[in-house]
């Protein structure tokens, strides 16, 4: 995928508040798509679209708040291991 990173960062820099609002909206749209799928009304194309939107806006959040990807990876590892532990203990039922 080709992205003009200079233009991308300039747009995000100039529209931080709007980008954060859009990020919240995109997360809500993903929640709605998942909810519909759980109710037996899966729209696979829409789910894929919402997943892509959320992944894009997550990049905005990381950029806006100057978060290091290594910090995220470390936390993801911790969270995955904690989730595995909770499933094994039967905490998610």
Number of C-alpha atoms within 10 A of each C-alpha: 2 4 7 7 9 8 10 11 14 10 12 17 14 10 11 16 12 11 18 17 11 16 21 14 15 21 18 14 19 20 15 14 21 20 13 14 14 10 8 9 11 14 13 12 9 14 19 13 15 21 18 14 18 21 14 13 20 17 13 21 16 13 16 16 9 9 12 10 12 9 9 12 11 10 12 12 11 11 12 11 12 12 14 11 12 12 12 10 9 9 9 8 4
